[in-house]
Amino acid sequence: MSDTPPLLSIANARVMADETCILDLPALTLHPGENTAILGANGSGKSTLVKLITRQIYPLYGGQVRIFGQDNWNVFDLRKLLGIVSSTMQLDFDADPPLEVVDCVVSGFFAARGLWAHNEVTPAMRDASQAALADVGAAHLAGRSMASLSTGEARRVLIARALAHRPRALLLDEPCAGLDPAARHHFLDMLRAVARGGTTLLLITHHIEEILPEISRIVTLRGGRIDEDGTKDRLLTSAALTRLFGLPIEASPRGAWFHADIMA
Ligand SMILES: Nc1ncnc2c1ncn2[C@@H]1O[C@H](COP(=O)(O)OP(=O)(O)OP(=O)(O)O)[C@@H](O)[C@H]1O
């Protein structure tokens, strides 16, 4: 057994909103190298779980959310281990004055949404940022402002921003939302390369078509609770998805991917 602490270890985590428990996770452990998809319908608690992991909210007293074995993190240190990309982050970088693409990636070193006079940017940070942009096929965007990019282009830059630190894991919250089919295809290909490069992926989604071949574990959420936890072969079936989403779904493997059709 390795001594590496779990990427994520949750125990007795409950989150309340308006006097209702919207997330109740007695136990969830994810290990480094274990690429995982958290799958659930609208309202199942996915965003609440993301906020727990990113420290935007905290569980009720007695709950525990440990990342890489630690309860307390400052955001700067955490970002070096866990990169975060969500479909809504692009809005944070539509800044005035405009934020240039490489500066956006460099700003990740300061866990900031732009570069400020007090940020001491080193040549190594700039080099790492350029290299991360090249890794995600976005080197040609250097010099452009974030506000001028398409959704697909900006999503790549944000992945580069998360990867520039060489984090051990990436948390991807609905990363394909807003992408057209071609952009989604290229984007998923790029994520496959990231996974093959050794970065653990934690994908939050309600689209089974986005579950990469490199993802082996599926955790399903329903009503703020873990419903199932297992392999793709067991959980990406017609019966399991019909139950999860509450309408007739026919699931079929397509090579190493899965596809779902609604049969209503
Ligand atoms: N601040 C809040 N006050 C009241 N209810 C809330 C609050 N935040 C979330 N909820 C409720 O908690 C449940 C889970 O919400 P959450 O946003 O985590 O779901 P989700 O799986 O991310 O959904 P989606 O796929 O639509 O984004 C929903 O029923 C939601 O209405």
The ligand as an ORCA input file, in Angstrom:
! r2SCAN-3c Opt
* xyz 0 1
  N     -28.742     28.363     -1.046
  C     -29.667     27.410     -1.233
  N     -30.881     27.523     -0.643
  C     -31.831     26.581     -0.817
  N     -31.649     25.463     -1.546
  C     -30.463     25.311     -2.136
  C     -29.417     26.259     -2.014
  N     -28.345     25.825     -2.739
  C     -28.731     24.653     -3.273
  N     -29.972     24.331     -2.914
  C     -30.724     23.137     -3.321
  O     -29.897     22.008     -3.115
  C     -30.107     21.043     -4.138
  C     -28.773     20.668     -4.776
  O     -28.326     21.784     -5.507
  P     -27.013     21.712     -6.416
  O     -26.853     23.062     -7.036
  O     -25.891     21.193     -5.602
  O     -27.437     20.630     -7.505
  P     -26.681     20.228     -8.867
  O     -26.636     18.744     -8.881
  O     -25.411     20.960     -8.992
  O     -27.713     20.746     -9.955
  P     -27.417     21.291    -11.465
  O     -27.009     20.088    -12.270
  O     -28.769     21.808    -11.868
  O     -26.404     22.367    -11.388
  C     -31.107     21.652     -5.108
  O     -32.383     21.146     -4.817
  C     -31.036     23.131     -4.796
  O     -32.268     23.771     -5.038
*
